[in-house]
Amino acid sequence: MLKENLEAVEARVAAACERAGRKREDVTLIAVSKTKPVSDIREIMACGMVDFGENKVQELCGKLEEIKEPLRWHLIGHLQRNKVKYIVDKVYMIHSVDSVRLAQEIQKEAEKHQVDCQVLVEINIGGEESKSGVAPEEAVPLIREIAALSRVHVKGLMTVAPPVEKSEDARGYFKRMRKLFEAVKAEQIPGVEMMELSMGMTGDFETAIEEGATMVRVGTAIFGARQYAV
Ligand SMILES: *Cc1c(COP(=O)(O)O)cnc(C)c1O
């Protein structure tokens, strides 16, 4: 059943690429498996998926004890500095860097583990009080500072758009992200390769692809609704 969900999402990703005149391989679909059991992840792995997203360090580490296959784990949730040490050598990419201090901690732990770490800078594109991420105008100064860290490699930007009723309503946010992405790229900051624009979730990933997303993070449409303990 999860296989069918994934196939349906895959078809929608392909159709959005087609509409936007983009190549399917230019967009990475990340299966967001937070709160879901390892058995569900295995079902999706069996379909050939290698990119998985988790938002909590503890949950990710628990899953990594059971899943030893070489997957690409994306840390997509807010990351506390004291947790960096648990994941720095285990993740493919950290999508949620939003301060110099966090980047410095990643540098310190990456050095300890002798690894390099790919990161995205998270942008609070809707200027929401409750969201993490930096304001758009802080992106370039922050990326310049991170660029000085030898083991932390900025690969692009990430955002979680404000909740909207229809996917279409998020388009303006995605357009602004794309503009910001291009503006940062134009700065040609040494050591910074602007390759990835991580935006779009279950409710809005098609619009995000139309507006230039290179990574979409889809949970609910693949794994079904999440149940949180109350
Ligand atoms: C949970 C989550 C997603 C996936 O959300 P869905 O709406 O279930 O697709 C994407 N990005 C982040 C940062 C998340 O925390």
The ligand as an SDF file (V2000), in Angstrom:
LIG
                    3D

 15 15  0  0  0  0  0  0  0  0999 V2000
    7.3460   16.7590    8.5000 C   0  0  0  0  0  0  0  0  0  0  0  0
    8.1570   17.5720    7.5790 C   0  0  0  0  0  0  0  0  0  0  0  0
    8.0110   17.4600    6.1830 C   0  0  0  0  0  0  0  0  0  0  0  0
    6.9820   16.5580    5.5180 C   0  0  0  0  0  0  0  0  0  0  0  0
    5.7060   17.0180    5.7820 O   0  0  0  0  0  0  0  0  0  0  0  0
    4.4020   16.3960    5.0440 P   0  0  0  0  0  0  0  0  0  0  0  0
    3.4390   17.5070    5.0380 O   0  0  0  0  0  0  0  0  0  0  0  0
    3.9700   15.2410    5.8680 O   0  0  0  0  0  0  0  0  0  0  0  0
    4.8220   15.9880    3.6850 O   0  0  0  0  0  0  0  0  0  0  0  0
    8.8200   18.2470    5.3810 C   0  0  0  0  0  0  0  0  0  0  0  0
    9.7370   19.0800    5.9100 N   0  0  0  0  0  0  0  0  0  0  0  0
    9.9110   19.2120    7.2350 C   0  0  0  0  0  0  0  0  0  0  0  0
   10.9390   20.1550    7.7380 C   0  0  0  0  0  0  0  0  0  0  0  0
    9.1420   18.4640    8.1190 C   0  0  0  0  0  0  0  0  0  0  0  0
    9.3320   18.5990    9.4380 O   0  0  0  0  0  0  0  0  0  0  0  0
  1  2  1  0
  2  3  1  0
  2 14  2  0
  3  4  1  0
  3 10  2  0
  4  5  1  0
  5  6  1  0
  6  7  2  0
  6  8  1  0
  6  9  1  0
 10 11  1  0
 11 12  2  0
 12 13  1  0
 12 14  1  0
 14 15  1  0
M  END
$$$$
